[in-house]
Amino acid sequence: MNCLADMVYHSNFQQQRMQFSLRVDEESSDLVKMKLYHPSTQQTLGWIAYYPKQRKLVEVSSYLHPKPLEVTLTWLEKYERCRGILGDNEPKGAAQRMAINTLP
């Protein structure tokens, strides 16, 4: 959970730097769908989908207008290490922002 929260926190979804908690709503090898909510009020702040195979992070709060998000490759790799997808001896990505601009 912490690796997912870090990935979302360091994406451009977090430009406002709001407080949030995260709950995984659906998880498979193709998709991790997360609900973001305010920790004290429980108010829903948005929905995020992560597509691990394509390394795509997408705000899906509006199904009619999903918004691709940008996240540093380093945070994607941190999540992959947490999940055992990326081994420790695989190359580390550059600390540049990676635009994720195609939808599934």
C-alpha positions as CSV (number, residue, x, y, z in Angstrom):
1,M,0.0,0.0,0.0
2,N,2.8,2.4,0.9
3,C,4.4,2.0,-2.5
4,L,1.1,2.7,-4.3
5,A,0.5,5.7,-2.2
6,D,4.0,7.0,-2.9
7,M,3.5,6.5,-6.6
8,V,0.2,8.5,-6.6
9,Y,1.6,11.2,-4.2
10,H,4.6,11.8,-6.5
11,S,2.4,12.0,-9.7
12,N,0.9,15.2,-11.2
13,F,-2.4,14.1,-9.6
14,Q,-0.9,15.5,-6.4
15,Q,-0.2,19.0,-7.6
16,Q,-2.4,20.3,-4.8
17,R,-0.5,18.2,-2.3
18,M,-3.6,17.3,-0.4
19,Q,-3.8,14.7,2.3
20,F,-5.2,11.4,1.2
21,S,-5.6,7.7,2.2
22,L,-5.8,5.0,-0.4
23,R,-7.8,1.8,-0.7
24,V,-7.3,-0.8,-3.3
25,D,-10.7,-1.6,-4.9
26,E,-9.6,-4.1,-7.5
27,E,-6.3,-5.8,-8.2
28,S,-5.0,-8.2,-10.9
29,S,-1.9,-8.6,-12.9
30,D,-3.4,-6.1,-15.5
31,L,-4.9,-3.5,-13.2
32,V,-4.8,-1.9,-9.8
33,K,-7.8,0.4,-9.2
34,M,-7.6,2.6,-6.1
35,K,-9.9,4.9,-4.3
36,L,-8.4,8.0,-2.8
37,Y,-10.2,9.6,0.1
38,H,-9.6,12.2,2.8
39,P,-8.4,10.4,6.0
40,S,-10.6,12.2,8.5
41,T,-13.8,12.9,6.5
42,Q,-13.7,9.8,4.4
43,Q,-14.8,11.9,1.4
44,T,-13.8,10.4,-1.9
45,L,-11.1,12.5,-3.7
46,G,-10.8,10.5,-6.8
47,W,-10.1,7.1,-8.4
48,I,-6.8,6.1,-9.9
49,A,-6.0,3.1,-12.1
50,Y,-2.5,1.7,-12.6
51,Y,-1.8,-0.7,-15.4
52,P,1.5,-2.5,-14.4
53,K,2.2,-4.1,-17.7
54,Q,2.1,-0.8,-19.6
55,R,3.3,1.3,-16.6
56,K,0.3,3.6,-17.0
57,L,-1.1,5.6,-14.2
58,V,-4.5,7.1,-15.0
59,E,-7.0,9.2,-13.1
60,V,-10.4,7.5,-13.8
61,S,-12.7,9.6,-11.6
62,S,-14.6,10.5,-14.7
63,Y,-15.0,7.4,-16.9
64,L,-15.9,9.7,-19.9
65,H,-12.6,11.6,-19.5
66,P,-9.9,9.5,-18.0
67,K,-6.7,11.6,-17.5
68,P,-3.3,10.1,-18.0
69,L,-0.9,11.0,-15.2
70,E,2.8,11.6,-15.1
71,V,5.0,9.9,-12.5
72,T,8.8,9.6,-12.2
73,L,10.1,6.3,-13.4
74,T,11.8,5.8,-10.1
75,W,8.5,5.6,-8.3
76,L,7.1,3.1,-10.8
77,E,10.2,1.0,-10.2
78,K,9.8,1.3,-6.4
79,Y,6.3,-0.1,-6.7
80,E,7.5,-2.9,-9.0
81,R,10.1,-3.9,-6.5
82,C,7.5,-3.9,-3.7
83,R,5.4,-6.3,-5.7
84,G,8.4,-8.4,-6.8
85,I,7.9,-7.5,-10.5
86,L,11.3,-5.8,-10.9
87,G,14.4,-7.5,-9.5
88,D,17.2,-5.6,-7.6
89,N,19.7,-6.2,-10.4
90,E,17.5,-4.8,-13.2
91,P,18.5,-1.3,-14.4
92,K,17.2,1.7,-12.5
93,G,15.3,4.4,-14.5
94,A,16.4,7.9,-14.8
95,A,14.8,10.4,-12.3
96,Q,13.0,12.1,-15.1
97,R,9.2,12.6,-15.4
98,M,7.7,10.0,-17.6
99,A,4.6,11.0,-19.5
100,I,2.0,8.3,-19.6
101,N,0.0,9.5,-22.5
102,T,-1.9,6.5,-23.9
103,L,-5.0,5.0,-22.4
104,P,-5.7,1.2,-22.2
